[in-house]
């Protein structure tokens, strides 16, 4: 009886009412709420990691396919079995540079451009500075069911686009270009330096331009279809 009373406090008011506060119950409720929040936070973290891992694998796979489609089969004919009988787009190599290692336009350039574009396209309305909306994906209406899947948004931006783009491979390709080749071809220092410098400029500008273009496309869709009434204010 004394222990039960020790967990309670009684106070009197002017009206004569008596309020009994059970501090033990309040403490138990707070502990339960805290445990629930921690469990929910842990579950969300696990879901985010799973989505990130899955879409990162998809992004890396798409990058490999794009590299083969846009250059590897052209530079080394017959090495990519699934393209050998097809018609690859010889953008990063035209078949005349089979013996040369290193090129200003490297094979992962298209993947970097597409990934950067998607990063810009998947921005929020607040990051784009758009008026009249607070959507996680700017070019989708607020009523779209996809807006509530924030874990997927993170996975697409960070996992898929992060794996689709590969700036480490780009840097490695430029180092090979800078220091020449191992195929017996001889280039002057000035030629190698120019090719590497120009390759760095191409890589940076195309990625940055694709990102900005993606943001502009998202902004255009938002004002054109999602919230046309805000176009005049903008």
N, C-alpha and C positions, 0 to 999 in steps of 0.2 A: 504494500500500500504506500509506504513511504517512497519507494523507488518510482512508482507511477506518478506520485505527486511532484517528485523532483523534476520530472520532464515537462511539467505544465506550469503555467503562470496565469494567475487570475488578476484581472484589473477591473475596477469599478468605474462607471461613467455617471454623469450627472443625472441621466434618466433612470438610473437604478439597474441598468442591464449589466450582466456579468459576461465577459468574454474569456473563454478558456483557449489558450494557445498551446498546442501540442508541438513543442519544438522537436521532439524525436521523430514525429511523423513528417514534419517539414524537412528534416535532414535526410530521412530515408527517401523522400520524393526527389530531393535535389540530387542525391547519389544515383538514383535510378535514371533520372533525366540525363545526367552526365555520362553514365555508362551507355545509354542508348545513342547519344550523340557520337561517342567515340566509336561504337560499333558501326554506325551509319557512315562515319568518315572513313573507317578502315575498308568497308565494303566498296565505297566510291573509289578509293585509291586502287583497289584490286581491279575494279571494272576499267578504270582509266588505263592501267598498265596493260591489261589484256587487249583493249582496243588499240593502244599505241603499238604494241608488238605485232598484232595482226596486220594493221595497215602499213606498218613499216616494212614488213615482208612483201606486201603487195607493191609498195612504192619501189623497193629495190628490184623486184622482178620486172616491173614496167620499165625501169631505167635500163636494165640489161637488154630487154627486147628492143627498146628505142635505139640503143647504141648499135645493135646488130642491124636494125632496119635502115638506119641513116648513115652507116659508114663501115662497119666491120666487114660485111660481105663484099663491099666495093673494094676495100683496101686489100682484102685477102680472099679472093673468089674461091668458092667451094668449101670454105671453112665453117660456114653456118648452114647446117643441113636443111633446116626448115625454110631457108630463103634461097637455097642454091638453084631451085627450079622456078623461083619467082622473079619479081622485078623490084629490088630494093631501091630506095631513094638515095642516090649517091651525092649527098650534100656535104658530108665531112671528108669524103675521099672519092676520087673519080677513077680509081684503078691504075692511075699512072704513078702512084707513090707507094707501090707495094714494098719496095726495098727501103723506104725511108721511115724512120721512127721520129715521131714528133711532127706536129702540124699546128698552124695557127688556129685552125678550126678543128677542135677536137671532137671525138665521137659522142661525148656526153653533152655537147652544147644544146641540142634540141631538148633533152630531158631537163636541163637547167632552166631553159626558157619556159617550158610547160609548167614545171614545178613552181617557178617564181610567179607565173601568171595566176596559177591556182591559189597561191598564198595571198595575192592581192585580191582575188575574187572572193575569198572566204572571210573577208574582214567584217567586223561589226559596224553598226551604224555610228557608234560613238567614235571608233578609231578613224572612220572616214570623215567625221565631222558633219554628218548629214542631219538635216533639220526634221523634227517631227516624228522621230522613231527611236526605239531602243531595242532593236532586234540583234540577236547573236549573229545571224547571217543577214547582211544588209539587203540583198536582192530577193529575199523571200518575205512574204507577208507575215505579219505577227501571228496570224491564225494558222500558219503552216505547222503541221505536226512535227516536222523536222527541227523546228526552232527549239524544242525542249530537250533535244538530245545533245546536251553540252559536252558529254564525254566523246561523242563522235566528232563534234566540231574540233575538239582538241586533237583527236587522233588524226583527222584529215590534215589539219594545219601542220602539226608537229611530226606525226609519224609518217603519213603518206608523202606529203610534200618534202619533208626533211630527208627521206630516203630516196625520193625521186631525183632530187637535186644532189649533185656530188661535186663540191668545190675542191675536195682533196684530190680527186682524179684530175680535175682541171689543172690544179697547181702542179701535180706530177707531170702532166703532159707538157706544161710550159717549161719545166726544168729540163726535161728531155730535149725540148726544142732549143733551149738556151745553150746547152752544152754539146749540141750536135748529135750525131747518130753513131751507132755501132755497126752500120752496114757498109762502111767503106767510103761513103760519100764525104767529101770535104767541103766545109763551108767556112767562110771568113768569120772572124769574131763579130764584125759589124753586122753581117747577115744574120747570124744566130741571135744576136741581141735585138735586132729589129724585129725578127719573127716572133721572139718571145714577148717583147714589149707590146707588139701589136696584138698578139694572142691574149695577153692579159687585158688589154683595153676592150677587145671584142667580148671576152668572157664577162667582164664586169658590166659593161654597158648593155649588153643583151639581157642579162639577168635583171638588172635594175629597171631597164625599160619594160621588160615583161611584167614585173611586179607593179609598176606604176600603171601600165595598161590594164592589168587585172582590176586594180582599184577604180580606174575610170569606168570600166565596163560595169562593175558593181554599182557605182554611183549613177550611171546612166539608166540601168534597169530599175533602180530604186525610184528615181524621179519620173521615169517613163511609165512604169506599171504598178509599182507598190504604193507610191505616195505622190501622184501627179499634182495634187493640190499644193504641195510644198515647193514645186519647181519655181514659181514666181518669187517666193520669199527667198529662195537660194540665190 
